[in-house]
Amino acid sequence: MAKKRQPQKAQPKKEDKPLTLGDMLNQDLVNKLKNRQQELKAEEARKAEEEEVRKREERRLREKNKSFEDLLNESGMNWKEFK
C-alpha cells in the first residue's frame, strides 16, 4: 500500500506580501508624518507638565491660605483631651 503524497504548500515569496500604506506613500511624506507625530507627543508632554505645575502651585496657595479653623479640623489629634 503506497502512501499518497500531499503536494507541498507553496511558500509565499517576499515579493508576494501585500502592499502596506507605507509602501505606497512617498518616503518624504512618511518622514514628515513621523516628525509631526513626535512634535505632537512632545507638545502633549509639555502641556501635561504645565498642568502639573499649575496644580502644584494651586495646592500650595490653598494650603498657605487656610484658616486656623481649617488647620484645626484637619488635625488628627483630639483637641478636647487637652482642655
N, C-alpha and C positions, 0 to 999 in steps of 0.2 A: 504494500500500500504506500504510495508515494504522497508526500505532503505537498499540498498546493502552496506555492509561494505567493505571498501578497506583494504587490508592487510597492516599492519604497515611495514614501511621500516625498514629493519634490520640495526641497528646502528653498524658501524664498531667498532670492539674491538680494544683496544690499541695494541694488538699483530698483528693486520691486517694492520697497517700502513706500507707504503713502506720503504724499507731499504734506508738509506742515505749513502753517501760516508764515513761520519764519523763513521757510524756503522760498515762498512766493514773494515776500517783501524785499525791497531794496535794502542792502546792508546799512546804508546811511540812515535810512528811516528807522531801522531796528535800533541802531545806536542812539538816535535822538530819543526814541521812546524809553530806552533804558535809562538814559540820563535824566529824563523828565521824571521817571519813577523814583530815582534816587533823590532828586530835588524835593519831590512831594513827601517822601519819607523823612527827609531832614527837616522840612518845614513842620511836619506833624510833630516831630520830636521837640522842636523848638517851642511850639505852641503848648505842648504838654508841660515842658519845663517852666514856661512863663506862668501857666495856670497854677502849678505847684508853688511857685514863689509868691504869687498873689494870695493864695490860700494861707500860706505860712504867715505872711505879713498881716492878713486879716485876723488870723488866730492870735497873733502876738498883740495886736491892738485891742482885741476883745478882752484878752487876759489882763492887759495893762489897765483897762478902764473899768474893771469890776469894782463894785462897791464892797464895803466891809461885810454887809449882809450876805452878798453873794458868796464871798470867800468863806464866811462862817457856815453857810448852808452846805457848801461843797465839802467842808471838812468832815473827815470820817470820825472825828472824836465826839464823844457825848459831853458837851459843854455843861450840861446840867449837873454832872458829877463834881464839877469844880466850884460850885457855888458855895 
